[in-house]
Amino acid sequence: MRIEKYCVKDLMDLIESDFYKKTPNLPISRHRAISHFNNPHAQADDEVLYLLFKEDKLIAYRLLLPDTVYINNKPMQMTWLSCMWVHHTERRKGHA
């Protein structure tokens, strides 16, 4: 198995890639990628997308949404789980 990680700065290249154009299970929509790319709470190097491959087949992905919360008026970086998907043939195998 292989994991690919994508930072905010990588999302635009991803949605223009041959992989993205050919995969039947899109890990992120074009609009969502643009939204994440323009997220004012995200840093360019924030890892936001993880893809899990088995024999070059996408079997799972996880998308994160960077954010800033304020605790006692102090900013704290955090991340929300935005979405998660596991191919139906790979469920209940611990990939999530």
Short mmCIF file of the C-alpha atoms (twelve columns), coordinates in Angstrom:
data_MODEL
# 
_entry.id   MODEL 
# 
loop_
_atom_site.group_PDB 
_atom_site.id 
_atom_site.type_symbol 
_atom_site.label_atom_id 
_atom_site.label_alt_id 
_atom_site.label_comp_id 
_atom_site.label_asym_id 
_atom_site.label_seq_id 
_atom_site.Cartn_x 
_atom_site.Cartn_y 
_atom_site.Cartn_z 
_atom_site.pdbx_PDB_model_num 
ATOM 1  C CA . MET A 1  0.000   0.000  0.000   1 
ATOM 2  C CA . ARG A 2  1.059   3.561  -0.669  1 
ATOM 3  C CA . ILE A 3  -0.046  6.853  0.877   1 
ATOM 4  C CA . GLU A 4  0.181   10.139 -1.008  1 
ATOM 5  C CA . LYS A 5  -0.061  13.399 0.908   1 
ATOM 6  C CA . TYR A 6  -1.093  16.730 -0.570  1 
ATOM 7  C CA . CYS A 7  -0.566  20.164 0.939   1 
ATOM 8  C CA . VAL A 8  -2.777  23.159 0.268   1 
ATOM 9  C CA . LYS A 9  -0.239  24.431 -2.267  1 
ATOM 10 C CA . ASP A 10 -0.477  21.107 -4.215  1 
ATOM 11 C CA . LEU A 11 -4.246  21.064 -4.723  1 
ATOM 12 C CA . MET A 12 -4.358  23.089 -7.930  1 
ATOM 13 C CA . ASP A 13 -1.757  20.822 -9.552  1 
ATOM 14 C CA . LEU A 14 -3.706  17.772 -8.399  1 
ATOM 15 C CA . ILE A 15 -6.962  18.838 -10.045 1 
ATOM 16 C CA . GLU A 16 -5.090  19.479 -13.306 1 
ATOM 17 C CA . SER A 17 -3.288  16.113 -13.230 1 
ATOM 18 C CA . ASP A 18 -3.995  13.124 -15.461 1 
ATOM 19 C CA . PHE A 19 -4.687  11.044 -12.355 1 
ATOM 20 C CA . TYR A 20 -7.452  13.422 -11.283 1 
ATOM 21 C CA . LYS A 21 -8.984  13.555 -14.750 1 
ATOM 22 C CA . LYS A 22 -9.060  9.760  -15.075 1 
ATOM 23 C CA . THR A 23 -9.906  8.470  -11.602 1 
ATOM 24 C CA . PRO A 24 -13.504 7.269  -11.149 1 
ATOM 25 C CA . ASN A 25 -13.490 8.235  -7.434  1 
ATOM 26 C CA . LEU A 26 -12.534 11.880 -7.076  1 
ATOM 27 C CA . PRO A 27 -10.888 12.533 -3.704  1 
ATOM 28 C CA . ILE A 28 -11.839 16.210 -3.854  1 
ATOM 29 C CA . SER A 29 -14.126 18.202 -6.109  1 
ATOM 30 C CA . ARG A 30 -12.673 20.995 -8.214  1 
ATOM 31 C CA . HIS A 31 -14.699 23.598 -6.288  1 
ATOM 32 C CA . ARG A 32 -13.629 22.202 -2.917  1 
ATOM 33 C CA . ALA A 33 -9.966  22.161 -3.977  1 
ATOM 34 C CA . ILE A 34 -10.196 25.817 -4.977  1 
ATOM 35 C CA . SER A 35 -11.927 26.620 -1.684  1 
ATOM 36 C CA . HIS A 36 -9.216  24.842 0.322   1 
ATOM 37 C CA . PHE A 37 -6.512  26.557 -1.737  1 
ATOM 38 C CA . ASN A 38 -8.032  29.954 -0.871  1 
ATOM 39 C CA . ASN A 39 -8.767  29.157 2.783   1 
ATOM 40 C CA . PRO A 40 -7.508  32.173 4.762   1 
ATOM 41 C CA . HIS A 41 -6.901  29.957 7.819   1 
ATOM 42 C CA . ALA A 42 -4.651  27.508 5.943   1 
ATOM 43 C CA . GLN A 43 -0.933  27.663 5.376   1 
ATOM 44 C CA . ALA A 44 0.503   26.572 2.018   1 
ATOM 45 C CA . ASP A 45 2.329   23.636 3.656   1 
ATOM 46 C CA . ASP A 46 -0.672  22.341 5.614   1 
ATOM 47 C CA . GLU A 47 -1.311  18.718 4.680   1 
ATOM 48 C CA . VAL A 48 -4.988  18.481 3.778   1 
ATOM 49 C CA . LEU A 49 -5.467  15.396 1.598   1 
ATOM 50 C CA . TYR A 50 -4.295  11.820 2.090   1 
ATOM 51 C CA . LEU A 51 -4.797  9.179  -0.589  1 
ATOM 52 C CA . LEU A 52 -4.369  5.453  0.070   1 
ATOM 53 C CA . PHE A 53 -3.519  3.216  -2.879  1 
ATOM 54 C CA . LYS A 54 -3.442  -0.559 -3.126  1 
ATOM 55 C CA . GLU A 55 -1.767  -1.837 -6.287  1 
ATOM 56 C CA . ASP A 56 -2.139  1.634  -7.875  1 
ATOM 57 C CA . LYS A 57 -5.883  1.678  -7.176  1 
ATOM 58 C CA . LEU A 58 -7.293  4.443  -4.977  1 
ATOM 59 C CA . ILE A 59 -8.986  2.669  -2.075  1 
ATOM 60 C CA . ALA A 60 -9.398  5.453  0.498   1 
ATOM 61 C CA . TYR A 61 -8.949  9.146  1.094   1 
ATOM 62 C CA . ARG A 62 -9.246  11.668 3.885   1 
ATOM 63 C CA . LEU A 63 -9.673  15.421 3.514   1 
ATOM 64 C CA . LEU A 64 -8.867  17.897 6.299   1 
ATOM 65 C CA . LEU A 65 -9.872  21.531 6.740   1 
ATOM 66 C CA . PRO A 66 -7.348  23.771 8.525   1 
ATOM 67 C CA . ASP A 67 -8.847  26.397 10.793  1 
ATOM 68 C CA . THR A 68 -8.019  28.768 13.610  1 
ATOM 69 C CA . VAL A 69 -9.864  28.803 16.913  1 
ATOM 70 C CA . TYR A 70 -9.367  31.323 19.679  1 
ATOM 71 C CA . ILE A 71 -8.940  30.257 23.277  1 
ATOM 72 C CA . ASN A 72 -8.655  33.116 25.754  1 
ATOM 73 C CA . ASN A 73 -8.177  35.440 22.775  1 
ATOM 74 C CA . LYS A 74 -5.124  33.447 21.624  1 
ATOM 75 C CA . PRO A 75 -5.202  31.859 18.152  1 
ATOM 76 C CA . MET A 76 -4.716  28.113 17.976  1 
ATOM 77 C CA . GLN A 77 -4.298  26.208 14.716  1 
ATOM 78 C CA . MET A 78 -6.465  23.113 14.390  1 
ATOM 79 C CA . THR A 79 -7.926  20.899 11.701  1 
ATOM 80 C CA . TRP A 80 -11.426 19.576 11.027  1 
ATOM 81 C CA . LEU A 81 -12.059 16.210 9.400   1 
ATOM 82 C CA . SER A 82 -13.809 17.356 6.232   1 
ATOM 83 C CA . CYS A 83 -14.522 14.019 4.571   1 
ATOM 84 C CA . MET A 84 -13.431 10.417 4.454   1 
ATOM 85 C CA . TRP A 85 -14.088 7.663  1.928   1 
ATOM 86 C CA . VAL A 86 -13.144 3.990  1.686   1 
ATOM 87 C CA . HIS A 87 -13.890 1.866  -1.393  1 
ATOM 88 C CA . HIS A 88 -16.697 -0.609 -0.606  1 
ATOM 89 C CA . THR A 89 -14.425 -3.635 -1.198  1 
ATOM 90 C CA . GLU A 90 -11.906 -2.316 1.366   1 
ATOM 91 C CA . ARG A 91 -14.227 -1.373 4.220   1 
ATOM 92 C CA . ARG A 92 -13.796 -2.864 7.702   1 
ATOM 93 C CA . LYS A 93 -10.079 -3.424 7.077   1 
ATOM 94 C CA . GLY A 94 -8.804  -0.487 9.121   1 
ATOM 95 C CA . HIS A 95 -8.077  1.871  6.223   1 
ATOM 96 C CA . ALA A 96 -10.163 4.735  7.611   1 
# 
